[in-house]
Amino acid sequence: MSAYSRPNSPRPNVARRVPARSRLVALGLGLAIAATGCAGAPGSGSSSASATGGAFPVSVNNCGRTVTVKQQPTRAVALNQGAIEEALALGVQKQMAGTAYLDDKVADKYKDAYASIPVLADKYPTKEVFAQAKPDFALASYASAFSDKAVGTRDELEQQGIPTYLDPFACDNKADRAQVSFDNVWSSLGDIAKLFGQPGNATTVIDAQKTELDAVKQAKAGDGQKVFWWDSQTDTPFTGGNAGGPALVMQAVGATNAFADVDGAWANVPWEKVVAADPDVIVLADASWSTAQSKIDYISNDPALKNLKAVQNKRFITVPFSQTTPGATLVDGAKSVSDQLAALPR
């Protein structure tokens, strides 16, 4: 399993997925969204842009290809929650024509901006719905967004004059994938901001996140705590390994990852190993397709698992799934886990 692959995610190699939370599909197709010139301070990020300060054309390297945006996007479409929240974090909602595919609720700080953009579909829009939105740029968190079963391949969209950007942790070719790190998350935000013509916006976001992450690290709320990070599944739990969003969060809070010896971002581990680890704390990813409460109910009623000390002492921490993957809200996830750890009785 790759560093960014996981079950129940919108990926081509996944056999099943439980639907994202239901929304009334707001097509709003054909509505003209005015271009904005939200000027930010010039210069930001670490992309290989051919121009800075919002000048166009702009080119960045992404998943082994050069993405060139000739004019500032005014009708962008974001696919997958990670990409949606990256765009919202950068304040480019007025340059967007649509969004699609949430895993959980959009972060409160982005709710108003999110509500101002048409929702094209609960999952991926059809090619027809996508085309009717008249996109001039598309960005996504997962490679499955740019497939024939979704809105079309990246090559097809490029031929239609629609440049695309894929989160660098999800590239089709493993050799092109970026290592999951906070620095690479921020580098990606810088790339996206430049493609939107808002490089200064990335500087503001990244500086704020670095300050917040430093505070989390200094708090060391997880010191001395062994953590089992439970993403999903009950037959063989899907947990955070030593390279991915969960690993970064556990390192930031100073906790010990119960499965730090497991290579990769995610992996299935047998319950016997969880019992042997007997973690002090269990972190539960909360998604519409695998809620934290459903996992608490399962583990609290299993004859063997209910005897884990974390279960006996009800030492559960809940974090939205969207804050566990590398993206604009991963630092939020680290702060949330830190705050909840600090609140647990020792």
Residue pairs with C-beta under 8 A, 6 or more apart in sequence:
1 264
1 266
1 267
2 174
2 177
2 264
2 265
3 169
3 177
3 179
3 180
3 243
3 244
3 264
3 265
4 169
4 170
4 177
4 180
4 244
4 265
4 325
4 326
5 11
5 13
5 265
5 266
6 231
6 238
6 265
6 266
7 14
7 16
7 232
7 233
7 238
8 14
8 16
8 17
8 18
8 232
8 233
8 287
8 289
8 290
9 17
9 142
10 17
10 80
10 101
10 123
10 124
10 142
10 144
10 145
11 142
11 143
11 144
12 143
12 144
12 147
12 149
14 144
17 289
18 288
18 289
18 290
19 122
19 123
19 288
19 289
20 101
20 102
20 103
20 122
20 123
20 288
20 289
21 102
21 104
21 105
21 122
21 288
22 122
23 102
23 119
23 122
24 119
25 119
25 120
25 121
25 122
26 118
26 119
26 120
27 118
27 120
27 129
27 132
28 98
28 118
29 118
29 120
29 129
29 132
29 133
30 132
30 134
31 97
31 118
33 74
33 75
33 94
33 95
33 96
33 97
34 74
34 94
35 72
35 74
35 94
35 95
36 74
36 92
36 94
36 95
38 91
38 92
38 94
38 198
38 201
39 54
39 200
40 54
40 193
40 198
40 199
40 200
40 201
40 202
40 203
40 204
41 199
41 200
41 203
41 204
42 52
42 53
42 54
42 199
42 200
43 52
43 53
43 199
43 200
43 203
44 190
44 193
44 194
44 199
44 200
44 201
44 202
44 203
44 206
45 186
45 187
45 189
45 190
45 191
45 193
45 194
45 199
45 202
45 203
45 206
46 187
46 190
47 60
47 61
47 187
47 190
47 191
47 194
48 59
48 60
48 61
49 58
49 59
49 60
49 191
49 194
49 199
50 57
50 58
50 59
50 68
51 57
51 58
52 194
52 199
53 199
54 72
54 197
54 198
54 199
55 197
56 69
56 70
56 71
56 72
56 197
57 68
57 69
57 70
57 71
58 68
58 69
58 194
58 195
58 197
59 66
59 67
59 68
59 69
60 66
60 67
60 165
60 191
60 194
60 195
61 67
62 165
62 166
62 168
62 191
63 166
63 168
63 171
63 172
63 173
63 176
63 177
64 171
64 173
64 175
64 176
65 154
67 163
67 164
67 165
67 195
68 163
69 137
69 163
69 195
71 136
72 95
72 196
72 197
73 92
73 95
73 136
73 137
73 195
73 196
73 197
74 95
74 97
74 136
75 95
75 96
75 97
75 133
75 134
75 135
75 136
75 137
76 87
76 92
76 95
76 96
76 97
76 135
76 136
76 137
76 138
76 139
76 196
77 96
77 97
77 98
77 99
77 100
77 120
77 130
77 133
77 135
77 137
77 138
77 139
77 151
78 84
78 86
78 87
78 96
78 98
78 99
78 100
78 138
78 139
78 140
79 99
79 100
79 101
79 124
79 138
79 139
79 140
79 141
79 142
79 145
79 150
79 151
80 100
80 101
80 103
80 140
80 141
80 142
80 145
81 101
81 102
81 103
81 104
81 106
81 141
81 322
82 141
82 167
82 322
82 325
82 326
82 327
82 328
83 139
83 140
83 141
83 167
83 327
84 99
84 102
84 106
84 114
85 106
85 107
85 110
85 322
85 327
85 328
85 329
86 139
86 167
86 188
86 189
86 192
86 327
86 328
87 93
87 96
87 139
87 192
87 196
88 106
88 110
88 113
88 114
88 328
89 110
89 189
89 205
89 328
89 329
90 189
90 192
90 193
90 196
90 198
90 201
90 202
90 205
90 328
91 113
91 198
91 201
92 193
92 196
92 198
92 201
93 113
93 114
93 116
93 117
94 116
95 196
96 117
97 117
97 118
97 133
97 134
97 135
98 117
98 118
98 119
98 120
98 125
98 130
98 133
98 135
99 114
99 117
99 118
99 119
99 120
100 119
100 120
100 121
100 122
100 123
100 124
100 125
101 121
101 122
101 123
101 124
101 145
102 122
102 288
102 322
103 287
103 288
103 289
103 321
103 322
104 286
104 287
104 288
104 320
104 321
104 322
105 320
106 114
107 320
107 322
107 323
107 329
107 332
118 133
120 129
120 130
120 133
121 129
124 144
124 145
124 149
124 150
124 151
125 133
125 150
125 151
127 151
127 152
130 138
130 151
130 152
135 162
136 161
136 162
137 162
137 163
137 164
137 165
137 195
137 196
138 145
138 146
138 151
138 157
138 162
138 163
138 164
138 165
139 164
139 165
139 166
139 192
139 195
140 146
140 164
140 165
140 166
140 167
141 166
141 167
141 170
141 325
141 327
142 166
142 167
142 170
143 166
143 170
143 171
143 172
144 150
145 151
145 166
146 152
146 153
146 154
146 157
146 164
146 166
147 153
151 157
152 160
154 164
154 166
157 163
157 164
158 164
163 195
165 191
165 192
165 195
167 188
167 326
167 327
168 176
168 177
168 178
168 184
168 187
168 188
169 177
169 178
169 180
169 184
169 326
170 177
171 177
171 178
178 184
178 187
178 188
179 243
180 243
180 244
180 245
180 247
180 248
180 265
180 326
181 248
181 326
182 209
182 213
182 248
182 330
182 331
184 326
185 326
185 327
185 328
185 330
186 202
186 206
186 209
186 210
188 326
189 202
189 205
189 206
189 328
190 199
190 202
190 206
192 202
193 199
193 200
193 201
193 202
194 202
205 328
209 331
212 331
212 335
213 252
213 331
213 334
215 335
216 252
216 253
216 331
216 334
216 335
216 338
217 252
217 253
217 254
219 253
219 338
219 342
220 253
220 254
221 253
221 254
221 337
221 338
221 339
221 341
221 342
222 250
222 253
222 254
222 255
222 256
222 281
222 337
222 338
222 341
223 254
223 255
224 256
224 280
225 255
225 256
225 280
225 281
225 341
226 255
226 256
226 258
226 277
226 278
226 279
226 280
226 281
227 250
227 255
227 256
227 257
227 258
227 279
227 280
227 281
227 282
227 283
228 239
228 258
228 259
228 274
228 277
228 279
228 281
228 282
228 283
228 310
229 239
229 240
229 246
229 250
229 257
229 258
229 259
229 282
229 283
229 285
229 324
230 237
230 238
230 239
230 282
230 283
230 284
230 285
230 295
230 299
231 237
231 238
231 239
231 240
231 246
231 266
231 285
231 290
231 321
231 324
232 238
232 285
232 287
232 289
232 290
232 295
233 268
233 290
234 295
234 298
236 268
236 269
236 270
236 271
237 268
237 269
237 271
237 274
238 266
238 267
238 268
239 246
239 258
239 259
239 262
239 266
239 267
239 268
239 269
240 246
240 247
240 250
240 257
240 259
240 265
240 266
240 324
241 247
241 259
241 260
241 262
241 263
241 264
241 265
241 266
241 267
242 257
242 259
242 260
242 261
242 262
242 263
242 264
243 263
243 264
243 265
244 264
244 265
244 266
244 325
244 326
245 265
245 324
245 325
245 326
245 330
245 333
246 257
246 265
246 266
246 283
246 324
247 257
247 260
247 265
248 326
248 330
248 334
249 319
249 324
249 330
249 333
249 334
249 337
250 256
250 257
250 337
251 257
252 334
252 338
253 334
253 337
253 338
253 341
255 281
255 341
258 274
258 277
258 279
259 267
259 269
259 273
259 277
262 269
271 304
271 305
274 305
274 308
275 304
275 305
275 308
278 308
278 309
278 310
279 308
279 309
279 310
280 309
280 310
280 315
281 310
281 315
281 316
281 317
281 341
281 344
282 299
282 308
282 310
282 311
282 315
282 316
282 317
283 316
283 317
283 318
283 319
283 337
284 292
284 295
284 296
284 316
284 317
284 318
284 319
285 292
285 319
285 320
285 321
285 324
286 292
286 318
286 319
286 320
286 321
287 320
287 321
290 321
292 316
292 318
296 316
298 305
299 305
299 306
299 308
299 311
300 306
300 311
305 311
306 312
309 315
310 316
315 344
317 337
317 340
317 341
317 344
318 340
319 333
319 336
319 337
320 329
320 333
322 329
323 329
323 330
323 332
323 333
323 336
324 330
324 333
